[in-house]
Amino acid sequence: TLYILLAEVHCLNMSSSLPVASPGYLYIPSKPDAPISSTFFPATTSLAVSSHEALVVFVNGLGLPAASWSLAIGALQSYLLGACPALLTYDRFGQGLTTTRDPLDGQPGKELGHDLSDVANDLHEIVLAIAASKFGMPRTAVENGKLHLLLVCASIGAPIARLYVQHHQGIVSGMIFFDSNIANVNYSDFLPDPDSPGFNNIALHLDDCTIEEYREARTRLSRMFDLKVKNAESLDRSSSPSLLPYSNLPRLVGTGNSGPLLCVVGHDPETFAELSYEMMGTPRSLSRITNRQVGLIIYAFIDFN
């Protein structure tokens, strides 16, 4: 039920009074001088089944702060009416209220910044810190699957969660992916190059733009979303294809030595195309190509879990 409710409240954009909780700072052992902003929402006391052992962690998209989940959290707490598990939001290094940079940035081998694997390792330390400070739960209990951990992920949060479960097996009970980021290929790779010999605008159904308009839109999107493009977090995504080469592999192991429960939510393709055109001038025909690539990822997710 919680999976369905989270999917609904994320998509509804409904108004709700914000939950009463204030951001604070936590520290992880591997980076003791780098404070991380986080907000912990205690479980409501009327939750019938082991509320102290359940934790929902929200994993942000690229550049999106933890505050972006506020509306969904307020709506979720209203929906569950006194039966909401503990919730946690946090800002990664260089994001939102976490103004500290990742200490790894610029170190040997990290000249381009920290990568998704580093972020996944940080997430594990954050989970352990919250389990200990809020639930009195030792590391061994968490790593034996006693926490009932649910990861709710937007965009690049989905690849981060995949790496987390891959490297920390037996811990996560479930995951919800909202509009997963494309981690293993560049936009410039799956959007056909109009200057290549085999380019066929008729086969691609580019009926709403000229070749030059398509070329300009493709260039603009590639400069925004290709894996080597820099971002405010200094999160190096260039290694993503080697970290996650396949959308459906490896199979993930959650609690009980089975795959974690998985809910995948994608954007509405027609709405996406319209909004992309209105906000960025992206031809709708180009957005249809992007939608097909996203669709392949969603079907792969269904297969790998």
Solvent accessible surface area in square Angstrom, and as a share of the most:
residue,aa,sasa,rsa
1,T,126,0.73
2,L,40,0.20
3,Y,46,0.17
4,I,108,0.55
5,L,31,0.15
6,L,3,0.01
7,A,17,0.13
8,E,79,0.35
9,V,4,0.02
10,H,75,0.33
11,C,84,0.51
12,L,98,0.49
13,N,121,0.62
14,M,63,0.28
15,S,102,0.66
16,S,28,0.18
17,S,96,0.62
18,L,115,0.57
19,P,27,0.17
20,V,153,0.88
21,A,34,0.27
22,S,92,0.59
23,P,76,0.48
24,G,31,0.30
25,Y,128,0.49
26,L,22,0.11
27,Y,119,0.45
28,I,2,0.01
29,P,111,0.70
30,S,72,0.47
31,K,12,0.05
32,P,84,0.53
33,D,132,0.68
34,A,1,0.01
35,P,36,0.22
36,I,3,0.02
37,S,3,0.02
38,S,13,0.08
39,T,15,0.09
40,F,38,0.16
41,F,18,0.07
42,P,87,0.55
43,A,25,0.19
44,T,42,0.25
45,T,140,0.82
46,S,79,0.51
47,L,41,0.20
48,A,97,0.75
49,V,123,0.70
50,S,49,0.32
51,S,23,0.15
52,H,109,0.49
53,E,48,0.22
54,A,20,0.15
55,L,0,0.00
56,V,2,0.01
57,V,0,0.00
58,F,1,0.00
59,V,0,0.00
60,N,1,0.01
61,G,1,0.01
62,L,56,0.28
63,G,47,0.45
64,L,87,0.43
65,P,48,0.30
66,A,14,0.11
67,A,72,0.56
68,S,61,0.40
69,W,7,0.02
70,S,36,0.23
71,L,63,0.31
72,A,9,0.07
73,I,2,0.01
74,G,2,0.02
75,A,0,0.00
76,L,0,0.00
77,Q,44,0.20
78,S,51,0.33
79,Y,83,0.32
80,L,31,0.15
81,L,148,0.74
82,G,25,0.24
83,A,38,0.30
84,C,1,0.01
85,P,11,0.07
86,A,0,0.00
87,L,0,0.00
88,L,0,0.00
89,T,5,0.03
90,Y,4,0.02
91,D,4,0.02
92,R,10,0.04
93,F,6,0.02
94,G,16,0.15
95,Q,5,0.02
96,G,44,0.43
97,L,95,0.47
98,T,1,0.01
99,T,114,0.66
100,T,39,0.23
101,R,111,0.40
102,D,4,0.02
103,P,63,0.40
104,L,54,0.27
105,D,38,0.20
106,G,55,0.53
107,Q,91,0.40
108,P,119,0.75
109,G,67,0.64
110,K,45,0.19
111,E,121,0.54
112,L,114,0.57
113,G,5,0.05
114,H,2,0.01
115,D,19,0.10
116,L,1,0.01
117,S,24,0.16
118,D,17,0.09
119,V,5,0.03
120,A,1,0.01
121,N,68,0.35
122,D,11,0.06
123,L,0,0.00
124,H,5,0.02
125,E,31,0.14
126,I,1,0.00
127,V,0,0.00
128,L,23,0.11
129,A,29,0.22
130,I,9,0.05
131,A,0,0.00
132,A,57,0.44
133,S,84,0.54
134,K,100,0.43
135,F,42,0.18
136,G,63,0.61
137,M,19,0.08
138,P,79,0.50
139,R,143,0.52
140,T,93,0.54
141,A,21,0.16
142,V,1,0.00
143,E,64,0.29
144,N,107,0.55
145,G,11,0.10
146,K,113,0.48
147,L,0,0.00
148,H,91,0.40
149,L,0,0.00
150,L,11,0.05
151,L,0,0.00
152,V,0,0.00
153,C,0,0.00
154,A,13,0.10
155,S,35,0.23
156,I,1,0.01
157,G,0,0.00
158,A,0,0.00
159,P,2,0.01
160,I,0,0.00
161,A,0,0.00
162,R,12,0.04
163,L,1,0.00
164,Y,0,0.00
165,V,0,0.00
166,Q,48,0.21
167,H,98,0.44
168,H,36,0.16
169,Q,107,0.47
170,G,17,0.16
171,I,3,0.02
172,V,0,0.00
173,S,30,0.19
174,G,0,0.00
175,M,0,0.00
176,I,0,0.00
177,F,0,0.00
178,F,6,0.03
179,D,60,0.31
180,S,16,0.10
181,N,36,0.18
182,I,11,0.06
183,A,9,0.07
184,N,45,0.23
185,V,33,0.19
186,N,39,0.20
187,Y,36,0.14
188,S,34,0.22
189,D,91,0.47
190,F,28,0.12
191,L,0,0.00
192,P,43,0.27
193,D,56,0.29
194,P,15,0.10
195,D,98,0.51
196,S,43,0.28
197,P,146,0.92
198,G,70,0.67
199,F,41,0.17
200,N,76,0.39
201,N,56,0.29
202,I,139,0.71
203,A,66,0.51
204,L,33,0.17
205,H,118,0.53
206,L,14,0.07
207,D,118,0.61
208,D,63,0.33
209,C,22,0.13
210,T,80,0.47
211,I,61,0.31
212,E,87,0.39
213,E,85,0.38
214,Y,0,0.00
215,R,72,0.26
216,E,92,0.41
217,A,2,0.01
218,R,36,0.13
219,T,47,0.27
220,R,85,0.31
221,L,11,0.06
222,S,14,0.09
223,R,178,0.65
224,M,91,0.41
225,F,80,0.33
226,D,23,0.12
227,L,9,0.05
228,K,169,0.71
229,V,45,0.26
230,K,167,0.71
231,N,35,0.18
232,A,77,0.60
233,E,3,0.01
234,S,39,0.25
235,L,3,0.02
236,D,24,0.13
237,R,12,0.04
238,S,37,0.24
239,S,33,0.21
240,S,2,0.01
241,P,45,0.29
242,S,88,0.57
243,L,46,0.23
244,L,2,0.01
245,P,62,0.39
246,Y,126,0.48
247,S,20,0.13
248,N,45,0.23
249,L,82,0.41
250,P,58,0.37
251,R,140,0.51
252,L,11,0.05
253,V,42,0.24
254,G,0,0.00
255,T,37,0.22
256,G,73,0.70
257,N,135,0.69
258,S,65,0.42
259,G,32,0.31
260,P,3,0.02
261,L,117,0.58
262,L,40,0.20
263,C,33,0.20
264,V,39,0.22
265,V,28,0.16
266,G,34,0.32
267,H,50,0.22
268,D,80,0.42
269,P,69,0.43
270,E,122,0.55
271,T,70,0.40
272,F,58,0.24
273,A,4,0.03
274,E,66,0.30
275,L,87,0.43
276,S,16,0.10
277,Y,98,0.37
278,E,121,0.54
279,M,150,0.67
280,M,65,0.29
281,G,41,0.39
282,T,3,0.02
283,P,9,0.06
284,R,77,0.28
285,S,1,0.01
286,L,0,0.00
287,S,1,0.01
288,R,90,0.33
289,I,12,0.06
290,T,4,0.03
291,N,23,0.12
292,R,128,0.47
293,Q,36,0.16
294,V,18,0.10
295,G,21,0.20
296,L,116,0.58
297,I,10,0.05
298,I,45,0.23
299,Y,155,0.59
300,A,19,0.15
301,F,2,0.01
302,I,115,0.58
303,D,73,0.38
304,F,1,0.01
305,N,62,0.32
